[in-house]
Amino acid sequence: MNATVFSEPLKTDRLVLRLFAENDLDDMYAYQGLPEVARYLYRPPRDRARCAEVIGRIGQGTHWKEDGDSLTLAVCRHDTPGVIGEVMVSLSSAYAGQAEIGWVFHPDHGGRGYATEAALALRDLAFQQLSVHRLFARIDADNTASVRICERLSMRREAHLIENDRDDRGWGSEYVYAILAREIEPAGTD
């Protein structure tokens, strides 16, 4: 697949967001293989082979035309090599301009604002370049760190779904947060 969106890395004050490459396998496996990371994803931790498969798919980018098209970006710090996590946006309805945003980070990099910084950059990319009308996030109700990120993205809680998903640990509940393109303040306004 030849990607038609996102060809240049996205840079923030401290981070670079870019497509995954084959040599990111060890870094991805370092966090995707952790049970505490998979805990809120309703799936088991990924093994090394599954991480390699995922990188092979997401490293190509996306056309961003059809339902299910997805853009997943490796998040790297400017000052040190390696991938510390990932952010993704997935087109849930091309017709309605609806997309889901998500993030997964290595716990060693938690509490420093990296996930918020990367998610803000991806939120802005979704609205400004991908023509998203409504961006939403589905968050496990026990995942307080991700709830705070949604709030920092100026997303509102639209739903609390009770025992709507299940994994080997049992039933889980989730929140749905969302924001519309018109609700984002243009840069430089107070």
C-alpha positions, 0 to 999 in steps of 0.5 A: 500500500502506498500511503497518501497521508502522513509522509513527514514526521510530526514534531512537538516540543519534546517528541517526534511522531513518525511511522514505525520501521522494522528496527522499532521491533524491540522497542514496541515489544518492550511495552506491548508485551507487558501485561500491565499495558494490555490490561486496558486493551481487552487483549493479551500482551503481544508476543514478539512475532505479533509485534513484527506483524503489526509493524509490517502493517502499520509502517506503511501508513494509510490512504485514509479513505475507508472505514477502518483505515488507521494511522499509528505513529511511533512516539520518540523523544527528541533527546534520546533514541528509541520508541516510548509508545504509540498513538493511533487514529482510526477512521470509524466512519468515512462518510460521517468523518468519525475517528477514534484516537488512542495511545499506548506508552511504556510505563517507564515513561508515564507521568511526564506528559508525553502521552498528552503531548503526542495525543494533542499533536495527533488530535490536531492532525486529525482535525486539520489534515485528515478532515475529521469531524468528530474524534472519540476515545473509548477508555476503560473506566478504571484507566484514570491516566487515560481519562485525564488525557482525554480531559486534557484534549478538551474531550467531554465524557459522552457515555459510561458503558457498563460491563460492555466488554469482556476479557479473561479477567471478566467484565469491563466498563468503559467511558466514551469521550469525544470532541468536534472539530469546531470545538478546537480553539484556533492557534493563537487565541485566548 
